[in-house]
Amino acid sequence: MAASSSSSSAGSSRADELWRQVGEAVGPAGEPTPLLEKVREHAWRITDADVAGLDADALYEAVLPAAFAVADEKRRRAHEAIDAH
């Protein structure tokens, strides 16, 4: 049992570290960060420097929801435009 206990605590600290990185990438609630603003406005301009220091998992956790939200909004507006004609 001791082995599973230590592995679960190791997994927990890994998860804690990922969420800390996500929090740093996202910033305080309601305040845009340069990375997420780039994701929303012009994702093609994101450089290595924008994501330096972020673990891949933390990057996905921070960026994918913002990217999906933008894509969904564009899709919704396109459907509205098609339906309007």
Backbone as XML, in Angstrom:
<?xml version="1.0"?>
<chain id="A" units="angstrom">
  <residue number="1" name="MET">
    <atom name="N" x="0.812" y="-1.197" z="0.000"/>
    <atom name="CA" x="0.000" y="0.000" z="0.000"/>
    <atom name="C" x="0.850" y="1.254" z="0.000"/>
  </residue>
  <residue number="2" name="ALA">
    <atom name="N" x="1.990" y="1.198" z="0.612"/>
    <atom name="CA" x="2.834" y="2.377" z="0.679"/>
    <atom name="C" x="3.241" y="2.838" z="-0.711"/>
  </residue>
  <residue number="3" name="ALA">
    <atom name="N" x="3.454" y="1.895" z="-1.642"/>
    <atom name="CA" x="3.857" y="2.269" z="-2.999"/>
    <atom name="C" x="2.744" y="3.026" z="-3.693"/>
  </residue>
  <residue number="4" name="SER">
    <atom name="N" x="1.489" y="2.564" z="-3.550"/>
    <atom name="CA" x="0.395" y="3.265" z="-4.215"/>
    <atom name="C" x="0.149" y="4.628" z="-3.581"/>
  </residue>
  <residue number="5" name="SER">
    <atom name="N" x="0.387" y="4.703" z="-2.276"/>
    <atom name="CA" x="0.221" y="5.988" z="-1.591"/>
    <atom name="C" x="1.222" y="7.013" z="-2.092"/>
  </residue>
  <residue number="6" name="SER">
    <atom name="N" x="2.478" y="6.597" z="-2.251"/>
    <atom name="CA" x="3.481" y="7.540" z="-2.714"/>
    <atom name="C" x="3.264" y="7.896" z="-4.175"/>
  </residue>
  <residue number="7" name="SER">
    <atom name="N" x="2.796" y="6.933" z="-4.997"/>
    <atom name="CA" x="2.570" y="7.250" z="-6.403"/>
    <atom name="C" x="1.375" y="8.179" z="-6.556"/>
  </residue>
  <residue number="8" name="SER">
    <atom name="N" x="0.348" y="8.033" z="-5.713"/>
    <atom name="CA" x="-0.787" y="8.942" z="-5.827"/>
    <atom name="C" x="-0.422" y="10.339" z="-5.355"/>
  </residue>
  <residue number="9" name="SER">
    <atom name="N" x="0.455" y="10.438" z="-4.354"/>
    <atom name="CA" x="0.868" y="11.771" z="-3.934"/>
    <atom name="C" x="1.778" y="12.402" z="-4.978"/>
  </residue>
  <residue number="10" name="ALA">
    <atom name="N" x="2.565" y="11.582" z="-5.680"/>
    <atom name="CA" x="3.389" y="12.111" z="-6.768"/>
    <atom name="C" x="2.501" y="12.604" z="-7.890"/>
  </residue>
  <residue number="11" name="GLY">
    <atom name="N" x="1.439" y="11.852" z="-8.191"/>
    <atom name="CA" x="0.492" y="12.281" z="-9.216"/>
    <atom name="C" x="-0.216" y="13.554" z="-8.812"/>
  </residue>
  <residue number="12" name="SER">
    <atom name="N" x="-0.513" y="13.666" z="-7.529"/>
    <atom name="CA" x="-1.182" y="14.857" z="-7.022"/>
    <atom name="C" x="-0.299" y="16.083" z="-7.141"/>
  </residue>
  <residue number="13" name="SER">
    <atom name="N" x="0.976" y="15.954" z="-6.810"/>
    <atom name="CA" x="1.861" y="17.111" z="-6.916"/>
    <atom name="C" x="2.083" y="17.471" z="-8.385"/>
  </residue>
  <residue number="14" name="ARG">
    <atom name="N" x="2.078" y="16.503" z="-9.282"/>
    <atom name="CA" x="2.169" y="16.769" z="-10.725"/>
    <atom name="C" x="0.943" y="17.556" z="-11.156"/>
  </residue>
  <residue number="15" name="ALA">
    <atom name="N" x="-0.231" y="17.144" z="-10.717"/>
    <atom name="CA" x="-1.460" y="17.861" z="-11.062"/>
    <atom name="C" x="-1.443" y="19.268" z="-10.475"/>
  </residue>
  <residue number="16" name="ASP">
    <atom name="N" x="-0.971" y="19.396" z="-9.252"/>
    <atom name="CA" x="-0.874" y="20.725" z="-8.624"/>
    <atom name="C" x="0.040" y="21.641" z="-9.431"/>
  </residue>
  <residue number="17" name="GLU">
    <atom name="N" x="1.157" y="21.101" z="-9.905"/>
    <atom name="CA" x="2.100" y="21.884" z="-10.702"/>
    <atom name="C" x="1.472" y="22.299" z="-12.030"/>
  </residue>
  <residue number="18" name="LEU">
    <atom name="N" x="0.750" y="21.390" z="-12.668"/>
    <atom name="CA" x="0.083" y="21.734" z="-13.932"/>
    <atom name="C" x="-0.936" y="22.847" z="-13.728"/>
  </residue>
  <residue number="19" name="TRP">
    <atom name="N" x="-1.731" y="22.745" z="-12.673"/>
    <atom name="CA" x="-2.735" y="23.784" z="-12.425"/>
    <atom name="C" x="-2.080" y="25.114" z="-12.065"/>
  </residue>
  <residue number="20" name="ARG">
    <atom name="N" x="-0.935" y="25.076" z="-11.402"/>
    <atom name="CA" x="-0.218" y="26.322" z="-11.117"/>
    <atom name="C" x="0.206" y="26.973" z="-12.430"/>
  </residue>
  <residue number="21" name="GLN">
    <atom name="N" x="0.729" y="26.164" z="-13.351"/>
    <atom name="CA" x="1.149" y="26.692" z="-14.642"/>
    <atom name="C" x="-0.046" y="27.224" z="-15.441"/>
  </residue>
  <residue number="22" name="VAL">
    <atom name="N" x="-1.147" y="26.511" z="-15.382"/>
    <atom name="CA" x="-2.361" y="26.986" z="-16.067"/>
    <atom name="C" x="-2.785" y="28.326" z="-15.486"/>
  </residue>
  <residue number="23" name="GLY">
    <atom name="N" x="-2.772" y="28.432" z="-14.182"/>
    <atom name="CA" x="-3.144" y="29.684" z="-13.534"/>
    <atom name="C" x="-2.252" y="30.837" z="-13.961"/>
  </residue>
  <residue number="24" name="GLU">
    <atom name="N" x="-0.959" y="30.571" z="-14.096"/>
    <atom name="CA" x="-0.037" y="31.611" z="-14.548"/>
    <atom name="C" x="-0.311" y="32.001" z="-15.998"/>
  </residue>
  <residue number="25" name="ALA">
    <atom name="N" x="-0.648" y="31.023" z="-16.834"/>
    <atom name="CA" x="-0.921" y="31.308" z="-18.244"/>
    <atom name="C" x="-2.224" y="32.065" z="-18.405"/>
  </residue>
  <residue number="26" name="VAL">
    <atom name="N" x="-3.211" y="31.700" z="-17.604"/>
    <atom name="CA" x="-4.525" y="32.315" z="-17.726"/>
    <atom name="C" x="-4.585" y="33.641" z="-16.995"/>
  </residue>
  <residue number="27" name="GLY">
    <atom name="N" x="-3.919" y="33.752" z="-15.869"/>
    <atom name="CA" x="-3.923" y="34.991" z="-15.102"/>
    <atom name="C" x="-5.141" y="35.080" z="-14.205"/>
  </residue>
  <residue number="28" name="PRO">
    <atom name="N" x="-5.252" y="36.179" z="-13.473"/>
    <atom name="CA" x="-6.397" y="36.363" z="-12.586"/>
    <atom name="C" x="-7.709" y="36.383" z="-13.370"/>
  </residue>
  <residue number="29" name="ALA">
    <atom name="N" x="-8.749" y="35.892" z="-12.748"/>
    <atom name="CA" x="-10.054" y="35.826" z="-13.402"/>
    <atom name="C" x="-10.460" y="37.187" z="-13.961"/>
  </residue>
  <residue number="30" name="GLY">
    <atom name="N" x="-10.882" y="37.167" z="-15.207"/>
    <atom name="CA" x="-11.355" y="38.380" z="-15.832"/>
    <atom name="C" x="-10.271" y="39.259" z="-16.421"/>
  </residue>
  <residue number="31" name="GLU">
    <atom name="N" x="-9.013" y="38.946" z="-16.153"/>
    <atom name="CA" x="-7.919" y="39.742" z="-16.697"/>
    <atom name="C" x="-7.263" y="38.973" z="-17.834"/>
  </residue>
  <residue number="32" name="PRO">
    <atom name="N" x="-7.266" y="39.546" z="-19.049"/>
    <atom name="CA" x="-6.645" y="38.841" z="-20.164"/>
    <atom name="C" x="-5.129" y="38.772" z="-20.000"/>
  </residue>
  <residue number="33" name="THR">
    <atom name="N" x="-4.542" y="37.727" z="-20.506"/>
    <atom name="CA" x="-3.093" y="37.596" z="-20.510"/>
    <atom name="C" x="-2.623" y="37.690" z="-21.953"/>
  </residue>
  <residue number="34" name="PRO">
    <atom name="N" x="-1.387" y="38.063" z="-22.166"/>
    <atom name="CA" x="-0.894" y="38.166" z="-23.547"/>
    <atom name="C" x="-1.060" y="36.865" z="-24.334"/>
  </residue>
  <residue number="35" name="LEU">
    <atom name="N" x="-0.804" y="35.728" z="-23.701"/>
    <atom name="CA" x="-0.925" y="34.453" z="-24.411"/>
    <atom name="C" x="-2.361" y="34.212" z="-24.850"/>
  </residue>
  <residue number="36" name="LEU">
    <atom name="N" x="-3.316" y="34.360" z="-23.930"/>
    <atom name="CA" x="-4.705" y="34.078" z="-24.298"/>
    <atom name="C" x="-5.262" y="35.130" z="-25.239"/>
  </residue>
  <residue number="37" name="GLU">
    <atom name="N" x="-4.802" y="36.352" z="-25.155"/>
    <atom name="CA" x="-5.216" y="37.373" z="-26.123"/>
    <atom name="C" x="-4.735" y="36.985" z="-27.519"/>
  </residue>
  <residue number="38" name="LYS">
    <atom name="N" x="-3.511" y="36.477" z="-27.614"/>
    <atom name="CA" x="-3.020" y="36.023" z="-28.912"/>
    <atom name="C" x="-3.847" y="34.850" z="-29.421"/>
  </residue>
  <residue number="39" name="VAL">
    <atom name="N" x="-4.202" y="33.938" z="-28.545"/>
    <atom name="CA" x="-5.027" y="32.800" z="-28.951"/>
    <atom name="C" x="-6.348" y="33.306" z="-29.515"/>
  </residue>
  <residue number="40" name="ARG">
    <atom name="N" x="-6.953" y="34.273" z="-28.851"/>
    <atom name="CA" x="-8.265" y="34.783" z="-29.272"/>
    <atom name="C" x="-8.194" y="35.646" z="-30.532"/>
  </residue>
  <residue number="41" name="GLU">
    <atom name="N" x="-7.167" y="36.453" z="-30.645"/>
    <atom name="CA" x="-7.120" y="37.454" z="-31.716"/>
    <atom name="C" x="-6.293" y="37.046" z="-32.932"/>
  </residue>
  <residue number="42" name="HIS">
    <atom name="N" x="-5.139" y="36.439" z="-32.719"/>
    <atom name="CA" x="-4.266" y="36.075" z="-33.837"/>
    <atom name="C" x="-3.319" y="34.963" z="-33.419"/>
  </residue>
  <residue number="43" name="ALA">
    <atom name="N" x="-3.864" y="33.761" z="-33.331"/>
    <atom name="CA" x="-3.102" y="32.607" z="-32.845"/>
    <atom name="C" x="-1.890" y="32.295" z="-33.712"/>
  </residue>
  <residue number="44" name="TRP">
    <atom name="N" x="-1.940" y="32.637" z="-34.973"/>
    <atom name="CA" x="-0.811" y="32.348" z="-35.861"/>
    <atom name="C" x="0.444" y="33.122" z="-35.474"/>
  </residue>
  <residue number="45" name="ARG">
    <atom name="N" x="0.313" y="34.106" z="-34.584"/>
    <atom name="CA" x="1.469" y="34.890" z="-34.158"/>
    <atom name="C" x="2.113" y="34.369" z="-32.867"/>
  </residue>
  <residue number="46" name="ILE">
    <atom name="N" x="1.600" y="33.292" z="-32.321"/>
    <atom name="CA" x="2.174" y="32.737" z="-31.093"/>
    <atom name="C" x="3.557" y="32.181" z="-31.409"/>
  </residue>
  <residue number="47" name="THR">
    <atom name="N" x="4.509" y="32.540" z="-30.580"/>
    <atom name="CA" x="5.891" y="32.096" z="-30.775"/>
    <atom name="C" x="6.334" y="31.203" z="-29.619"/>
  </residue>
  <residue number="48" name="ASP">
    <atom name="N" x="7.502" y="30.637" z="-29.764"/>
    <atom name="CA" x="8.068" y="29.823" z="-28.686"/>
    <atom name="C" x="8.189" y="30.629" z="-27.402"/>
  </residue>
  <residue number="49" name="ALA">
    <atom name="N" x="8.514" y="31.909" z="-27.524"/>
    <atom name="CA" x="8.668" y="32.760" z="-26.339"/>
    <atom name="C" x="7.354" y="32.903" z="-25.578"/>
  </residue>
  <residue number="50" name="ASP">
    <atom name="N" x="6.225" y="32.873" z="-26.288"/>
    <atom name="CA" x="4.923" y="33.006" z="-25.626"/>
    <atom name="C" x="4.600" y="31.820" z="-24.737"/>
  </residue>
  <residue number="51" name="VAL">
    <atom name="N" x="5.130" y="30.668" z="-25.073"/>
    <atom name="CA" x="4.804" y="29.452" z="-24.323"/>
    <atom name="C" x="6.005" y="28.898" z="-23.557"/>
  </residue>
  <residue number="52" name="ALA">
    <atom name="N" x="7.087" y="29.648" z="-23.534"/>
    <atom name="CA" x="8.294" y="29.198" z="-22.827"/>
    <atom name="C" x="7.980" y="28.939" z="-21.360"/>
  </residue>
  <residue number="53" name="GLY">
    <atom name="N" x="8.435" y="27.808" z="-20.886"/>
    <atom name="CA" x="8.261" y="27.467" z="-19.479"/>
    <atom name="C" x="6.959" y="26.753" z="-19.164"/>
  </residue>
  <residue number="54" name="LEU">
    <atom name="N" x="6.044" y="26.693" z="-20.121"/>
    <atom name="CA" x="4.790" y="25.980" z="-19.872"/>
    <atom name="C" x="4.940" y="24.523" z="-20.281"/>
  </residue>
  <residue number="55" name="ASP">
    <atom name="N" x="4.565" y="23.650" z="-19.404"/>
    <atom name="CA" x="4.496" y="22.234" z="-19.697"/>
    <atom name="C" x="3.423" y="22.029" z="-20.769"/>
  </residue>
  <residue number="56" name="ALA">
    <atom name="N" x="3.583" y="21.038" z="-21.627"/>
    <atom name="CA" x="2.620" y="20.790" z="-22.701"/>
    <atom name="C" x="1.210" y="20.597" z="-22.152"/>
  </residue>
  <residue number="57" name="ASP">
    <atom name="N" x="1.074" y="19.856" z="-21.055"/>
    <atom name="CA" x="-0.249" y="19.643" z="-20.474"/>
    <atom name="C" x="-0.853" y="20.951" z="-19.984"/>
  </residue>
  <residue number="58" name="ALA">
    <atom name="N" x="-0.061" y="21.774" z="-19.335"/>
    <atom name="CA" x="-0.552" y="23.069" z="-18.854"/>
    <atom name="C" x="-0.932" y="23.959" z="-20.029"/>
  </residue>
  <residue number="59" name="LEU">
    <atom name="N" x="-0.162" y="23.899" z="-21.080"/>
    <atom name="CA" x="-0.456" y="24.689" z="-22.273"/>
    <atom name="C" x="-1.799" y="24.287" z="-22.857"/>
  </residue>
  <residue number="60" name="TYR">
    <atom name="N" x="-2.029" y="22.995" z="-22.997"/>
    <atom name="CA" x="-3.316" y="22.527" z="-23.510"/>
    <atom name="C" x="-4.460" y="22.960" z="-22.605"/>
  </residue>
  <residue number="61" name="GLU">
    <atom name="N" x="-4.264" y="22.835" z="-21.296"/>
    <atom name="CA" x="-5.318" y="23.206" z="-20.356"/>
    <atom name="C" x="-5.667" y="24.693" z="-20.441"/>
  </residue>
  <residue number="62" name="ALA">
    <atom name="N" x="-4.676" y="25.527" z="-20.723"/>
    <atom name="CA" x="-4.905" y="26.970" z="-20.774"/>
    <atom name="C" x="-5.414" y="27.422" z="-22.131"/>
  </residue>
  <residue number="63" name="VAL">
    <atom name="N" x="-4.852" y="26.872" z="-23.197"/>
    <atom name="CA" x="-5.094" y="27.401" z="-24.538"/>
    <atom name="C" x="-6.302" y="26.773" z="-25.229"/>
  </residue>
  <residue number="64" name="LEU">
    <atom name="N" x="-6.480" y="25.470" z="-25.104"/>
    <atom name="CA" x="-7.567" y="24.831" z="-25.847"/>
    <atom name="C" x="-8.951" y="25.394" z="-25.537"/>
  </residue>
  <residue number="65" name="PRO">
    <atom name="N" x="-9.313" y="25.630" z="-24.287"/>
    <atom name="CA" x="-10.643" y="26.201" z="-24.046"/>
    <atom name="C" x="-10.827" y="27.565" z="-24.719"/>
  </residue>
  <residue number="66" name="ALA">
    <atom name="N" x="-9.793" y="28.386" z="-24.701"/>
    <atom name="CA" x="-9.894" y="29.701" z="-25.348"/>
    <atom name="C" x="-10.023" y="29.539" z="-26.857"/>
  </residue>
  <residue number="67" name="ALA">
    <atom name="N" x="-9.240" y="28.657" z="-27.442"/>
    <atom name="CA" x="-9.293" y="28.437" z="-28.889"/>
    <atom name="C" x="-10.637" y="27.863" z="-29.306"/>
  </residue>
  <residue number="68" name="PHE">
    <atom name="N" x="-11.159" y="26.905" z="-28.553"/>
    <atom name="CA" x="-12.466" y="26.331" z="-28.878"/>
    <atom name="C" x="-13.575" y="27.365" z="-28.746"/>
  </residue>
  <residue number="69" name="ALA">
    <atom name="N" x="-13.492" y="28.224" z="-27.753"/>
    <atom name="CA" x="-14.509" y="29.262" z="-27.573"/>
    <atom name="C" x="-14.526" y="30.219" z="-28.760"/>
  </residue>
  <residue number="70" name="VAL">
    <atom name="N" x="-13.357" y="30.610" z="-29.237"/>
    <atom name="CA" x="-13.276" y="31.504" z="-30.396"/>
    <atom name="C" x="-13.830" y="30.808" z="-31.635"/>
  </residue>
  <residue number="71" name="ALA">
    <atom name="N" x="-13.439" y="29.568" z="-31.850"/>
    <atom name="CA" x="-13.921" y="28.822" z="-33.011"/>
    <atom name="C" x="-15.427" y="28.646" z="-32.958"/>
  </residue>
  <residue number="72" name="ASP">
    <atom name="N" x="-15.962" y="28.362" z="-31.778"/>
    <atom name="CA" x="-17.403" y="28.178" z="-31.648"/>
    <atom name="C" x="-18.153" y="29.486" z="-31.912"/>
  </residue>
  <residue number="73" name="GLU">
    <atom name="N" x="-17.613" y="30.596" z="-31.449"/>
    <atom name="CA" x="-18.233" y="31.894" z="-31.706"/>
    <atom name="C" x="-18.240" y="32.205" z="-33.198"/>
  </residue>
  <residue number="74" name="LYS">
    <atom name="N" x="-17.146" y="31.944" z="-33.881"/>
    <atom name="CA" x="-17.090" y="32.173" z="-35.328"/>
    <atom name="C" x="-18.075" y="31.268" z="-36.056"/>
  </residue>
  <residue number="75" name="ARG">
    <atom name="N" x="-18.161" y="30.025" z="-35.632"/>
    <atom name="CA" x="-19.117" y="29.087" z="-36.234"/>
    <atom name="C" x="-20.541" y="29.573" z="-36.043"/>
  </residue>
  <residue number="76" name="ARG">
    <atom name="N" x="-20.850" y="30.048" z="-34.826"/>
    <atom name="CA" x="-22.198" y="30.530" z="-34.530"/>
    <atom name="C" x="-22.541" y="31.732" z="-35.402"/>
  </residue>
  <residue number="77" name="ARG">
    <atom name="N" x="-21.598" y="32.675" z="-35.529"/>
    <atom name="CA" x="-21.840" y="33.856" z="-36.359"/>
    <atom name="C" x="-22.013" y="33.483" z="-37.826"/>
  </residue>
  <residue number="78" name="ALA">
    <atom name="N" x="-21.257" y="32.503" z="-38.298"/>
    <atom name="CA" x="-21.395" y="32.055" z="-39.686"/>
    <atom name="C" x="-22.770" y="31.445" z="-39.921"/>
  </residue>
  <residue number="79" name="HIS">
    <atom name="N" x="-23.238" y="30.642" z="-38.986"/>
    <atom name="CA" x="-24.562" y="30.045" z="-39.120"/>
    <atom name="C" x="-25.650" y="31.120" z="-39.097"/>
  </residue>
  <residue number="80" name="GLU">
    <atom name="N" x="-25.500" y="32.107" z="-38.239"/>
    <atom name="CA" x="-26.465" y="33.202" z="-38.194"/>
    <atom name="C" x="-26.485" y="33.965" z="-39.509"/>
  </residue>
  <residue number="81" name="ALA">
    <atom name="N" x="-25.308" y="34.195" z="-40.085"/>
    <atom name="CA" x="-25.226" y="34.915" z="-41.353"/>
    <atom name="C" x="-25.887" y="34.128" z="-42.486"/>
  </residue>
  <residue number="82" name="ILE">
    <atom name="N" x="-25.664" y="32.819" z="-42.472"/>
    <atom name="CA" x="-26.288" y="31.968" z="-43.508"/>
    <atom name="C" x="-27.798" y="31.965" z="-43.339"/>
  </residue>
  <residue number="83" name="ASP">
    <atom name="N" x="-28.266" y="31.855" z="-42.109"/>
    <atom name="CA" x="-29.704" y="31.821" z="-41.840"/>
    <atom name="C" x="-30.380" y="33.156" z="-42.130"/>
  </residue>
  <residue number="84" name="ALA">
    <atom name="N" x="-29.629" y="34.248" z="-42.069"/>
    <atom name="CA" x="-30.203" y="35.576" z="-42.283"/>
    <atom name="C" x="-30.513" y="35.811" z="-43.752"/>
  </residue>
  <residue number="85" name="HIS">
    <atom name="N" x="-29.908" y="35.053" z="-44.646"/>
    <atom name="CA" x="-30.107" y="35.291" z="-46.088"/>
    <atom name="C" x="-31.078" y="34.330" z="-46.669"/>
  </residue>
</chain>
